[in-house]
Structures are given as structure tokens and as C-alpha cells.
Amino acid sequence: MENRQRATGVALMLASASASQTGAGIAALAFPVLGPVGVVAVRQWVAGVVLLAVGRPRLRALTRRQWLPIVLLAGVFAAMNLSLYSAVARVGLGLAVTLEFLGPLSVALVGGFAVAGRRTVGCALLAAVGVVVLTRPQPTTDVLGIGLGLTAALCWAGYILLNRTLGQRLPGVGGSAVAGALSALLYVPIGIGALVAHPPTVGALACAAAAGVLSSVVPMVADLLALRRVPAHSFGIFMSVSPLLAAAVGAVVLGEALDPLDWVAIGLIVTANAVALTGQTSTTTDSPPGARRPERIVAASKTAPAHNQAVT
């Protein structure tokens, strides 16, 4: 039963990361028309509506103990992607993604050290090396851009922990549905302003809406269910596959070649995850109850090298 739970958790995490990266590529198609803020706003609106339809939450039945992580998750969900996209615009994709990965890495290190010992900590550090090699961050003096990247990291860590807490306190996906709806409400004034400044087209709205399902709805539900089956520190390590999947999409879909360093990085990330997941002994115990991501990131350029692809 434990092996089955773990296998289901891995499948859910892989589905989450794959959907997120696919949605990120589609979202990028709408950037020239809607701008990043407009795309994020439409995504949040679509995610809120779809999550409410799927989760059908009973608001009156929610307790104060359940409302707290819901409200906090809504705030994190609203801030996560916007801070990441803003960081990408200022310091570049590689550094922004590397900074953002400090969030799940911190969860993996803290949880691994407290619960799983040196083996998990070693796997987390190995995955971190792989992410740095794959994204090739460049130095910068843009303090605001670095701050935005670190904000995205903080949001991702909070997303993991809050999503896990919510999964423990509330059955089903009703909590995620309410959090998604609250997040969508926060983006109403922001989105209206963005769409007035950047008049939408049908195609751009369709891309942003598709991204809302793939990069917001699917990851939020899949992550919630996964975190009921795997510890938060294992989840944090597994998030290192996001830049790997972005590079893979660039190679397979856009025909971008991977250089030797990319293959080394992929090997490090795959090895770290394989060792961490096979060494996992419990799917129910963990450090602080925890929680893509939301959301992750972006887009593929047909001319950029594979390691400069967007991630989440």
C-alpha cells in the first residue's frame, strides 16, 4: 500500500510539472498582446472559476482552522507568478528560476534534515546543483529583480507548506477551490487595468485561458493530492524537474539542441530524485505540514538555447 501511495504521488507530481510547463509555453504566446500581468490575471480568473466548478466547496461548513490556510494560500497563489515573471523581466530567466527554486529547496533541506537525515539533504543539494547548471544564472546588481526572485521563492515554499496543511485539514479539493476563487478576486482590478492598457484578442485570451487550466488548475489539484501521499521535503526535491521539463520541451517541441552541460544537469536532477524517492520510507510523516505552484513559469523561445527556457 505504501509503495502504491508513493507511486501515485510521483505520478501526480509529474503530471503537475508537465502541465505547468506546457501551460507556460502556451501562456507565452499571449505575452505580446496581454503582457505578463494580463496573462496572469486571466489565468487566475479561469482557475478560480474552474476550481469552484470542480471543488464545489461548502463555504458555511468551513471552520476558522480551515479558513486560515485557505486565505494564506490565496495570497501566495496571487503573488507567486507575478513576482516570478517580474523577476524574469529584470534579471533574466536563468537567475530568476534559480532564485525561485530556493523555495522548494529550503522545504526539502529543512524537512529532510529534521525527518529523513543526510541522504535526503544530499539529494536536495544534488538537485540544486543540477538546477544551477541547467539554468546558468548570470550575475546582476539589480537588487529589485533579486528581491522579486526571492519573493517568488518564498511564495513557492509557502505554497508547498500551505497546500499540505490544507490537504490535512480539509478533504477533497474544496479548500483549493476557495483559495483559487479568492485569488481570482484579488486580480479583478489588476486584470481590468492590464486589459485596458493591452486590448485583448480572441487568440490571446484563449492562450491565457488554456494556461489557467494547465498551469494553475491542474497543478493546484495535483499538488494537493500528491502532498497527501509524499512528504513535503520529497515534494520539494521533485520540483527540480521543472527546469528539466522546460529544457525537454524546448528540445522536443522546438528542436533546440542540449549541450553536454545540459545532459550533466539532467543526470544530476534525475539521480537526486530517484535516490530521494526510492529512499522514502513514509508518506504520512513530515516536518511542518506543508503544501507550483504554483506556478512556475514560462515560455519557450525558438531562438533561445535550451538552458534559457522558462520554467516554473
Salt bridges, closest charged atoms under 4 A:
GLU2 OE2 - ARG6 NH1 3.97
ASP142 OD2 - ARG90 NE 3.17
ASP223 OD2 - ARG296 NH2 3.08
ASP259 OD2 - ARG136 NH2 3.01
ASP262 OD1 - ARG136 NH1 3.04
ASP262 OD1 - HIS307 ND1 3.92
ASP286 OD2 - ARG164 NE 3.81
ASP286 OD1 - HIS233 ND1 3.06
GLU295 OE1 - ARG43 NH2 1.51
